[in-house]
């Protein structure tokens, strides 16, 4: 799988309280997505997306590197 860029940025909008801005940049495996959206704090789809991206990030951070053996100290 070719991965060039995977970037997710979620930030509070600096003008409107309670509004989150989602910047999504994906360039991987033939898919290229660049999108910015705005969601209110109470938007259930937005909340579910945040929960899922946190879960996936933790899973990747804790995954062993395949094809490499860790040397014992």
ChimeraX attribute file (.defattr): number of C-alpha atoms within 10 A of each C-alpha:
attribute: neighborCount
match mode: 1-to-1
recipient: residues
	/A:1	6
	/A:2	8
	/A:3	11
	/A:4	11
	/A:5	11
	/A:6	12
	/A:7	10
	/A:8	12
	/A:9	10
	/A:10	14
	/A:11	11
	/A:12	16
	/A:13	15
	/A:14	10
	/A:15	7
	/A:16	9
	/A:17	10
	/A:18	12
	/A:19	17
	/A:20	19
	/A:21	16
	/A:22	19
	/A:23	15
	/A:24	15
	/A:25	16
	/A:26	17
	/A:27	15
	/A:28	14
	/A:29	10
	/A:30	10
	/A:31	8
	/A:32	13
	/A:33	11
	/A:34	11
	/A:35	10
	/A:36	12
	/A:37	10
	/A:38	16
	/A:39	17
	/A:40	16
	/A:41	13
	/A:42	10
	/A:43	12
	/A:44	11
	/A:45	10
	/A:46	16
	/A:47	13
	/A:48	11
	/A:49	11
	/A:50	14
	/A:51	11
	/A:52	12
	/A:53	12
	/A:54	11
	/A:55	12
	/A:56	12
	/A:57	11
	/A:58	11
	/A:59	11
	/A:60	10
	/A:61	10
	/A:62	9
	/A:63	9
	/A:64	11
	/A:65	10
	/A:66	6
	/A:67	6
	/A:68	7
	/A:69	8
	/A:70	8
	/A:71	5
	/A:72	4
	/A:73	3
